[in-house]
Amino acid sequence: MARANRDDSRLDSPKGLRTSFRRSDSDRFGRFTEGIARGMGTPAFLFSLLVFVIVWMTYTAFAPDNWIKVDSVANGFTVLTLALSIQASAGTPLILLAQNRQDDRDRVQIEQDRQRAERNLNDTEYLAREVVALRLAMRDLASKDFIRAELRSLLEDLDKSEKPDDAPDDSKKAR
């Protein structure tokens, strides 16, 4: 009784209705339908169905009259036709349900792929901007050859500036 009171207090279902069909049950049924759909599409299933039909028709056509027969050749294998029609009519919705679940999974996968591609594009654009910034920064940096040339010119300037002041003038000493 406590279970019924708890279900009656829920606002998402009619009062007094006990729902035992939960999300996990739906997933379980979906997995069941996918299993059936996968099984019906295999060559083993088609081959076994062919063997079943051949055995049924052979038994019905050639079995002695005193044996129990469910179908008759005179009626055009009506029971076999009915059995195959029931199998097809029951299998079709299961295949469609499995296809719908696969479409949902594909839709989610496509969305995830699109988001991943967008992130990859953003990352690639960011890295390209960083590479360009590094190249521009490298142009502003002095190269080894430039630094050597500058040091040589500074040494030459120092040599020129030190010679007149510090070097004794040989012409003055000779006088």
C-alpha positions in Angstrom: 0.0 0.0 0.0 2.9 2.4 0.7 4.1 1.8 -2.8 0.8 2.8 -4.3 0.7 6.0 -2.2 4.2 6.9 -3.4 3.1 6.4 -7.1 0.0 8.5 -6.5 2.0 11.4 -5.3 3.9 11.7 -8.6 2.6 14.4 -10.9 4.0 13.0 -14.1 1.7 10.1 -14.3 -2.1 9.7 -13.9 -3.4 9.1 -10.4 -3.7 5.5 -9.5 -1.6 4.3 -12.4 1.4 2.3 -11.5 4.1 2.6 -14.1 6.7 -0.2 -14.1 8.1 0.8 -17.5 11.3 2.7 -16.7 14.1 4.1 -18.7 16.2 1.0 -18.1 13.3 -1.1 -19.4 13.2 1.0 -22.5 16.9 0.5 -23.1 16.6 -3.2 -22.4 13.8 -3.4 -25.0 15.8 -1.3 -27.4 18.8 -3.6 -27.1 16.5 -6.6 -27.6 15.1 -5.1 -30.8 18.6 -4.4 -32.1 19.6 -8.0 -31.3 16.6 -9.2 -33.3 17.3 -6.9 -36.2 20.9 -7.9 -36.3 20.0 -11.5 -36.2 17.4 -11.2 -39.0 19.9 -9.6 -41.3 22.5 -12.3 -41.1 23.1 -14.9 -43.8 22.7 -17.6 -41.1 19.1 -16.5 -40.4 18.2 -16.3 -44.1 19.7 -19.7 -44.7 17.9 -21.2 -41.8 14.7 -19.7 -42.9 15.2 -21.2 -46.4 15.9 -24.6 -44.9 12.8 -24.3 -42.7 10.6 -23.5 -45.7 12.1 -26.3 -47.8 11.6 -28.8 -44.9 8.0 -27.6 -44.3 7.1 -27.9 -48.0 8.8 -31.3 -48.4 7.1 -32.7 -45.3 3.7 -31.3 -46.3 4.0 -32.6 -49.8 5.6 -36.0 -49.3 4.7 -37.2 -45.8 2.2 -40.1 -45.6 -1.4 -39.2 -45.2 -1.6 -40.9 -41.8 1.0 -38.5 -40.3 0.0 -35.3 -38.7 0.1 -32.4 -41.1 -0.5 -28.8 -40.2 -0.7 -27.5 -43.7 -1.8 -28.8 -47.1 -0.6 -28.5 -50.6 -4.1 -28.3 -51.8 -4.6 -25.0 -49.9 -1.3 -23.6 -51.2 0.6 -23.8 -48.0 -1.7 -21.4 -46.2 -0.2 -22.0 -42.7 3.4 -21.5 -44.0 2.3 -18.3 -45.7 0.6 -17.1 -42.5 3.7 -18.0 -40.5 6.1 -16.2 -42.8 3.7 -13.2 -42.9 3.6 -13.0 -39.1 7.4 -13.3 -39.0 7.7 -10.4 -41.5 5.1 -8.2 -39.9 6.6 -8.7 -36.4 10.2 -8.3 -37.6 9.6 -5.1 -39.6 8.7 -2.9 -36.6 11.6 -4.3 -34.6 14.0 -3.5 -37.5 12.5 0.0 -37.7 12.9 0.5 -33.9 16.5 -0.6 -34.1 17.1 1.7 -37.1 15.7 4.6 -35.1 18.0 3.9 -32.2 21.0 3.7 -34.6 19.9 7.0 -36.2 19.9 8.6 -32.7 23.4 7.2 -32.0 24.6 8.4 -35.4 23.1 11.9 -34.8 25.0 12.1 -31.5 28.2 10.8 -33.1 27.9 13.4 -35.9 27.4 16.2 -33.4 30.4 15.0 -31.4 32.5 14.8 -34.6 31.3 18.3 -35.5 32.3 19.7 -32.1 35.7 17.9 -32.3 36.3 19.3 -35.8 35.4 22.8 -34.6 37.8 22.4 -31.6 40.6 21.2 -34.0 40.0 24.1 -36.3 40.2 26.6 -33.4 43.3 24.9 -32.1 44.9 25.0 -35.6 44.0 28.7 -36.1 45.5 29.5 -32.7 48.7 27.6 -33.4 49.0 29.3 -36.8 48.6 32.7 -35.1 51.3 31.7 -32.6 53.7 30.6 -35.4 53.2 33.9 -37.2 53.8 35.8 -34.0 57.0 33.9 -33.4 58.2 34.5 -36.9 57.5 38.2 -36.5 59.4 38.2 -33.2 62.3 36.4 -34.8 62.6 39.1 -37.4 63.1 41.6 -34.6 65.8 39.6 -32.9 69.4 40.2 -33.9 71.1 37.4 -35.8 74.6 36.2 -35.0 76.0 37.9 -38.1 74.4 41.2 -37.2 75.8 41.0 -33.7 79.3 40.1 -35.0 79.2 43.0 -37.4 78.1 45.4 -34.7 80.8 44.2 -32.3 83.4 44.6 -35.0 82.3 48.1 -35.8 82.4 48.9 -32.1 85.9 47.5 -31.8 87.0 49.6 -34.7 85.5 52.7 -33.1 87.2 51.9 -29.8 90.6 51.3 -31.6 90.2 54.6 -33.4 89.3 56.5 -30.3 92.1 55.0 -28.2 95.0 55.5 -30.7 95.2 59.3 -30.6 94.9 59.7 -26.9 96.9 56.8 -25.5 99.4 56.2 -28.2 102.6 58.1 -28.0 103.3 60.2 -31.0 106.6 59.0 -32.5 107.1 62.3 -34.4 107.2 64.3 -31.1 109.8 62.0 -29.5 112.2 62.3 -32.4 112.5 66.0 -32.2 
